[in-house]
Amino acid sequence: MKLRDTPSACPSLWRCLPCPPAELRLDLVLSSGQTFRWWESSPGSWTGVLGERIWTLRQDQDRLWYTVYGEEEEGCPTEAAKPGGAELDQILHDYFQLDVGLTALYRTWGVADPLFRKVANDFPGVRVLRQDPVECLLSFICTSNNHISRITAMIERLCRAFGRRLCHLDTQPIHAFPSLSALTGADAEARLRALGFGYRAKFVSGSAQAIAEGLGPEGLHRLRATPYAEARRVLCTLPGVGAKIADCVCLMALDKAEAVPVDTHVWRIARQRYGVVVGSRSLSPRAHQEIGDFFRGLWGPRAGWAQAVLFCADLRKGQEPASSRGQDSRGDGSP
């Protein structure tokens, strides 16, 4: 199947949504460590997997354009290649949380925080994605003590080894994110280690098994309706999940906009840029809570969204923390 990188390629297979750059910047959001399944397939075009469909997105002035590819059956594209209209619009609307007015939030955060105001004009349109909870959780377990480029490569290997093939784009095979059952086989941990996951292998397979045998995917989704503290507590019972990864999942998959993921990078920012004094010399659970509470007090109920803007700004300025978004207290630091 051939990649369609602009609406001029098969115009009938493209649709658009109204969306100005101040409300969404694909180049900032899809490359900033929230998700690891999108790549810039041509200048200004982003291709990735969302909801077991393959999409190409691009922006043109105040419009968000998209096209969706059909799956292959015995090497031939199916009739599903043609977009399904309102249903697909809603998937993107939900994924990018376009019901949240970002411009007004930027103004509010800028009034409350002069440091935020200094970077906001250079980094508009940074919003938090609403991801599938299972995929988000297992992906962020892979981020422990890691970099975005390496995490992306790991997730690609994971999907190729365990996920269902959806189609080929040009010569590149594209796979769905693995099902829980695919990651709970007796040899899953050994296969993950062979793929270079190191100590994370037991956490990925262990959490997949714990979810499959406990909450189930539906139970994980139901955490969206529970209070933030309870959702965080439940996540922290899973193998390889500490406060940082739990907060990433709460923020990016479970509708907890107040969650502020804290790692050593955020800890330094809180102390050095904001003068926060915490009652611990290490990144303890108490320090996590105190720093999160400080930013929630400063930025309000969507504090996690504001922090995502600053994280993106530091990333673009070459200050990516060594662990990306995923450093966690459960990791042992080994490759």
N, C-alpha and C positions, 0 to 999 in steps of 0.2 A: 504494500500500500504506500502511496506516495505522500510525503509530508506536504501539508497545505500551510504555507507560512504567511500568506496575506489573504485578505478577502477577495482579491482579484483572482486568486486560484480557486476555481469552483465557487463563484459567488452564492449560488443557491444553497451551499452547505455551510454558510456562515450566518450567524445572528449577532445582534448587539444589544447591550443594555446601556442606559444612560448612566455615566459614571465619570465625573471630572477628576483630573489628576490630584486635586486637593483631597479627594475622598479615597483614592486608591492609586498607588504607584506599584505596578507589577514588579518592576526591576528592584525595588527596595524590599517588598514584602516576601517575594518568592526566593530571594537569595540570602535571607538574613537569619537562617537557622531555625525557623519555625517548622519548616517542612523540608524534606530531602528528596522529593520525587519530581521536581521541576527542573528543567534546564533551558537555557536560552538557545533555541533550535536555529534561529537566525536573528539578525539584529532587530530587537524590539518584539520578537515573538517568543513565547514561553510555552513549552510542551511538557505535559506531565499526566499522571494518573490520578483521577479523583472519582471515587465511587465506582471502581472497576470499569471506568470509561477512560479513554485517552482523549485529551483535549489539547488544542493549541489556542492560546490567548494572545491578544495584542490590544494596545490602546491607540486611539486616534482622536485627538482633541478631547471631547467630552463623552466619548463612547468606549465601552469595553466590548471588543469583538471576540467571538469564540467559534470554534468548529470542533465537532466531536467525530471520532473515527469509529467505525464498526469493528466488531471482532471478526476473526478469520475462522472459517470452517474448512478444514482440509486445504488450507492455503488460499482460499478465496474469501474476499470480503462479503459480509452478510448485508442484508438490506438495512441493518441498524445504523448504517453510516449517516443517514439523513437525520439532522437534529429533530428532537421531539418537541420543540417549541417551549411552551410555558413550563413544562416540567424541568427542562434543562436550565431555563432562566432561573428557576427557583433554587436549583442545586448550587449555582454560582452565587446567587444572592445570599444563601445560607452560609456557604463556605467562607465568603468574604465579609459576612455580617454587615451587609450594605444597609440594613435598617438603622445602624448606629451612625449618627451624624458626626463625622470626624472633625470637620472644620470647627464646630462649636466646642468640641472637647479640647482641641489645640488652644483655642482662645482661653478657656478656663484654666488649663494647665500653665499657660504662659503668664497669666495674671498671678497665679499662686507661686510660681517658681521662675525667677529670673534666669537660672541656668538652663531650664527647659526652653525659655523664650529665645535664648541665644542660638540654639541649634534647630529650632522648629522650622524656620524659613527654608533651610537647606534640605530638610528631610520631611516634606509633606507626604500625606497619603500612606503613612505607615499604620496599618491596622492589624489586629490579631485575627488569625484564621480560626475557624470552627471545624476542627478535624474529627475524624472517626476516633473514638476513644481507644479502641484496641490498637489500631495502627500508630496512633500518637504515643501511647504508652510504650509499646515495644520498640519504637524508633528511638525514643528518648533514653531508654535503657542502653542503647548502643552509643549514646553520646558521652558517657562517663569518661572523663579524662581524654578528650578527643577534639579534633578540629572539624569544621564544617565539610571541607573537601574530603577528608577521610571518612567521615560519617556517611556522606552521600555515596561514596564508593561501596561502603559496607552494606548500606540498605539496598543498593542495586544488586550486589551479590546475593543478598538474602532473598530478594524477590525472584531472581533468576533461578536460584536453587530450589526454592520452596513454593513459589507462586505460580498461578495458572497463566500460561501465555495468552495474551489478548490478541496481539497481531504483530506484524513487522511494519515499522515505518521506514521506508527506504530499505536499508539492509539491517536495521537495528531491531532486535526482538524486544517487545515491551510486555512486561508481566504485571499481574495484579499483586497486591500485597498478600503475603501468605495467610491462609486461614489458621485458626488456632489448632485444628486437628493436624495440619501439616507440620506444626512446630512442636507437637507433643509426642512424636514417635520415639521409640526406644533409642534410635541413633541420632536424634536431632542435635543433642549437645555436641557429639563427636563431629557431626557434619559442620556445625557452626564453627567449631575450633579449627577444622580444616580450611574453612573460609577466612580465617584470620580474625575471629571475634575474640580470641583470648579468654580472659576471665568472664567477659560479658556473655559468653555462650551459655553458661549455666543459668544466668539470670534471665536471658531471653526465653530459653526453653522452660525454665522453672516458673516464670510468671505466666507464660502461655498455659502451662499445665494447671497452675493455681486458679487462673480465671476459668478455664474449661471445666474444672472440677468443683469450682465454688460459685462465684458470682454469675459466671457466664457472660457473654457479650451484652446480653440485655440488662443484666445487673450493673455492668459498668456504665452503660448508657443512662441507667436510672440515677446514677450519682449526679447527673445534671440537675436533678430536682432536690438534692439534699444540700444542707448548709455546707459552706466551704470547709469548715474545720472537720466535719464528719467525712466528707469526700477525701480530704487530705489524709485523715487517719486511716481510712480503708486502703488507700493506695500504698501507704507506708508499710502495710503488712505483707506486701508482695515482694518476692525475691528481687534484690537489686534496686529497690526503690526507696530512696531517702527523701528528705524534705525538698531538695532542689528539684528532682525529677517529678515528685508529686505535684509541686507548684506549677511546673511547666505543663503537665497534663491537665491540672485544674484550670489553668488559664486558657490553653489552646484547644481543649476538647470538651471540658465539662462546664462551660459557662460561668466560671468563677473569675470575673473580670478584676476582682480585688486581689487575686493571687499575684504576688511579686516574687518570681524566682530569684533566689539569692545564692551566689557563688562567691569565690574570693574576689573576683573582679568587681561585683556589685558591692561587696563589703568594703573594698578600698574606695570606691566612689562615694559611698555613704560617709565614710570617715574623712576622706581628703577633700571632697568637693562640698559636702553638706555639713561637715563638722559633727556628725552623729557620734555620740559616745555610747558604746555598748558595754554591758557588764560582763564581757568575756574577751579573752585574748585570742580565742580561736573561733572558728565558724561553728559554734555549738547550736543546738536547737534553740537555746535562749537567744543567741545572736540572730538567727534566722527570724525569730518572732519579732524581736525589737526593731530590726531593720525593716522588715515588712510593715510593721505598725507605723514606723516613721513615714514611709512613703505613702501608705494609705491615708495618713493624716495630712500629708502635703498635697497629694493629687486627687484624693477622693475615691469614690467607689469603683472607678476604672483605673486604679493605680497601675495594674499590670499592663494596660495598654500604653500608658505614658512611659513606663520603663522600657517597653518594646521599641519606642522611638529612640530613646537614648542608647539602647543596645545597638540598634541599626546605625546610628551616627558613629559610635565608637568603632563598629565593624568597618564602615566605609573609610574611616580615618586611619585604618591600620592598627587599631588597638583591640583586635579580637582577643578575648581571654583564651588561654591555652586550652581550656576545656570546652570552648564554645558555650552553649547554653546548658550543657549537661553535667557539669561536675557535680558529684554527689558524695555524700559521706559513706556510701556503701562500697564505692570503688576502691580497689587496692593499688591502683596506679600502674598495674602491669599492662603490657600491650594486648 
